Structures are given as structure tokens and as C-alpha cells.
Amino acid sequence: MLDSLPNNLDALWMPFTANRQFKADPRLLTAAKDMHYTSADGRQVLDGTAGLWCCNAGHCRPKITEAIQRQVAEMDYAPPFQMGHPLAFELANRLIELTPDGLDHVFYTNSGSEAVETALKIALAYHRARGEGQRTRLIGRERGYHGVNFGGISVGGILNNRKAFGSLLAGVDHLPHTHLPENRMTRGQPEHGAHLADDLERMIALHGADTIAAVIVEPMAGSTGVLLPPKGYLKRLRDITAQHGILLIFDEVITGFGRLGSPFAAQHYGVTPDLMTAAKGLTNGVIPMGAVFASGAIHDAFMHGPDHLIELFHGYTYSGNPVAAAAGIATLDTYREEGLFERAAALAPYWQNALHSLADAPHVVDIRNDGLVGAVELEPIAGEPTKRAYRAFVRAFEKGILIRTTGDIIAISPPLIISTEQIDELVATLRDVLLETA
Ligand code: PXG
């Protein structure tokens, strides 16, 4: 197995990675099956993060692998502009069976970041198409993650993802994040904080509703450490946006495809946006693909004028790529045949109890969860933020579990095929890690 290690790691500039530290002591994965990775030194590693929140059906699932193999041999590529192929349409029809009622149009992208840019552009162009082109302001949220492209980092609320990259988009404002200390150790949605949505009223008073195009939020913020929406918060955002003709965009790149026990967080939390982004679990992470789901009202606003003219000047070379579409259809088949969204919902109480059993482990200051997502927040080492969680991550990998850390927060989001025994293993190993790194 060690033979498979490359002898020079220098050429690859790794994304979101401490490159020099990694290359001094690399962690390489060489194979994957169901709930496990195989590390380069031949160990089985339990996947506590579904890759990067994307392999919701687990790894190397035969139906998905075979669909890709079949499709790549039959038609590898087809141009998506002014041409089409059946699988892209078939997948779109399958997807709108899963989306909330009313979100029944699909625009394909290749990643979550592109889905975000696409949703923001559709929002702006929609208002313009309706004669309200002055609605250009976009509102995001502190601690929001919407990918890494310019629109996404502008509406996003993560300092490190923004500060090196110039002036970003103009005319962007941010709602406060919803992570309140009084909600510590909450199981599921927290009680306090619905009023934070009212800040939108303040922005409307400041800027004028008729200058605001859209509000974009993650219904549950994943990347910045699993920040859950307080009870009533999303509904309040929905009510205020609807009242003022502002579009509401849910970024469901992480929450889509069963993570919370429903197809999308919109259904889990009972609030329907006007636009919704997705990626990751759409193809089980196997082939890059993202999507924006739009309401009929938004889609139809573009469908006028001479019918030989392009309605939306936007799209990607690989939008609806046939191999990705085949992967998407096989992924949705796998979710349905194995009842994985229902499985996530059924496992959620067990997951919650297991996770909260860590409340007395060393340095744990908060635990939060919903569906099959959880976060364990650690007290930072004085003067050295992120170090404690990073150490735990490295030790966890050595002990055979893959977790994610952001700041001093451990985030866990296993494939939805995880068993109760594997949940126990994950939590017991995490406890050992916290004891060892105490
Ligand atoms: N929106 C949300 C809500 C995301 O979580 C993106 C957009 C961007 O997707 P792409 O496909 O362009 O990466 C994401 C991505 C982590 C982690 O460890 C999270 C993401 C990506 C990488 C790591 O939390 N989310």
C-alpha cells in the first residue's frame, strides 16, 4: 500500500490546507467502501464526515459506479447550450419530486460555489426582467459559507475567506449570525434567537426594500460549525422577505439530500424559499454537480419576448454533463431504494443521545445536533485558537475515525448508512481522543 505513495507532494497546491504542515506529515486515502476509507498505511478509517458532507449514501456504491461506467462509455459529453440530452431532463424531473412544492425548475452547475453564483445572478436578473432592476442589494449573514467565488464570499460571513480578496461585490449587507451562548447544549433547534431575523427590518428601513434583491442563508450553517436556526427564525425571514418582494435563497449545499432526515432542510424546517442551491449529495459526491432550484414565478418571469432569443445569459460547459446526470439519477435511486432520508430521520434520536453523552468529556463547551449532523465545540487553548481541535482531528485519524474541524469546533456528518454500532464507535473514539488530547 505504501508503494502507492507519490514521491513528490510539491506540485499540488492543496485547497484549504496547511500545505507545508500536511506535506511534512501527509494523510493520504487510497480506497473507500461504504462507511470506510482505507488509509495509505492500510488502516480502515470510519468516515464521520461523508467525505466533505457529500457521500450521503456511503462510498463506492455499486449502482452509482455502474451508472457512471455505462454512461461514460455510451456518451461522454454533450453540449448543454442550444442542445440537450435525455438524462439531464430525466434527472431534473426526478429532482423536482424531492424539492418543496413550487420549486419545480432546475438549473445545473458543477459545484456548490457555482450554484450560489447562479442563484444570486438569477435573483438579480429576475428583478430586472420584471422591471425592478434597481433591486441589486444582496443580504447574507455573518458566519455564512456560500462557497469561494466572488458572489459567495461577498454574501458569506467568514473573515478569512474574504479579507485577502479585494473589494468584493458592492451593495452587500449581513444579518447577524444565530449562534447564541444561551442556546448551549441544545438538542435540535434552539429556543432563543428568532428575533435575530428582525434585523432584516432594520436593513429595509436603512436601504429601502425596493433596493434589495435577495437574502441568502444556509438554513443550517454547516461550515462554520453547525449553527442551527432558532425556532421561528426561518419563518420570520420568510415572512419579512415575502412582505417586501425580496427573494429568499436557501443554500442547501450541505443540508440537501437527507442530511436532516428530509430531502431538504426547507421541508425539515417547514419553510419554502424562492430559490435553493444544492450540490454535494446530488451525485453522492462522486462526480461534481450542483443545481439551483427556482420557483415557477421566477422561471416564468424570464420566459417572454421573442422565442428565438436566449432568456438567461448564464451557464457552464459542464451544466448537466451526461456522466454527472447518470450519477445523479443512480444516486437518487440509491437514496430511494434504501430509504436513506427516512433512515437518517429514524437514527437522529440515537445520534443525538450518543453525541450528547460527550457533555462531560474534557474541554467540551457545547454540543449541538439535528438530523445526522452534530458539533462538539471545545474550549480553545489560551492564545492558540484552533490548535486543540486540530490536534483532536489528527489523533482521531490515527485512531481510525475521520472528523472535520473548523476553529475549535468538531463537526460530524456521517453517511446516512451509518449503523448504531458505528455511531457508538465514532463517539467512543472521540471520547478517547478528547481524553488523550486533554
Ligand atoms: N454553500 C454551502 C452551504 C457549502 O457548505 C458551498 C456552498 C460550496 O460548495 P463547493 O462545491 O463549491 O465546495 C458549500 C461547501 C467543511 C466544508 O468542512 C464545507 C464545504 C466545502 C468544504 C468543506 O465544512 N461546503
Boltz pocket constraint, residues with backbone or C-beta under 6 A from the ligand:
constraints:
  - pocket:
      binder: B
      contacts: [[A, 52], [A, 53], [A, 110], [A, 111], [A, 112], [A, 113], [A, 114], [A, 116], [A, 145], [A, 146], [A, 147], [A, 148], [A, 218], [A, 222], [A, 223], [A, 224], [A, 251], [A, 252], [A, 253], [A, 254], [A, 279], [A, 280], [A, 404], [A, 405], [A, 406]]
      max_distance: 6.0
